[in-house]
């Protein structure tokens, strides 16, 4: 059914879960997999802009670092796909003033992807309003099916703290 799958990665645990799902989907359908990493140049430049005057060399260095980090993420993702014997290629793209979702959707159209796979943090409420949701924007505007892979549920902070204390107590007692 699927011949060309696009998966977006950023190196986060949630994106890695999405990658794993995309690799499994590609393997089961004998599909090609394209792994994409989007360098969000506008977000980095807007962050710098809040600091006042910043030399152009600093901005260039920051963008070069973001690109280098993106290439590392893509290299790791390619290795995961190749280990599963999946036909894979990777793309590093820049948002160029648009959103990450716009860049993902543009590549999906260009590649004629059958489906898009994304990890999603599942943010709600104020956190979603402040941080936005690239996955929601892709889902809303995509012309092809989108598979959203949710983040693992987090332990409540109080439970994590109590668990950590219990582990320390157990280690001290032994």
C-alpha angles and dihedrals in degrees: 000000000000120000103164121034124185120202125182119214135185101170095259121131089247093052089048089055088052090050091052091051091048092050091050091048093048091047094050093048097038086237131155116250126213116194115203132192118190120209104211098214095172095055092051093046093047090051090052091046090064090064095064121237113013122179115249090237089062092052091047091050092049092051091046089053091050090051092048091050090049092052090053091051090050093048091054092046092050090052091054091051094045091050086060090048093246122153102244141174129176135218131197109201134172126226091229095201095321131094127275088248091055090052092049092048092047091053092046090055093044092050093040089232117195092209142002123222122201136171112228131197092209094224117183138191121358094355090058092046092050099040099031125214120261090180091055091050092050091047092049097048104032121116091202133054116284122208111205116198113201126223118253112269113263125232113245110261093243092052091048091051092048091047091051091049091049091051092050091049091050092050092048092051094053 
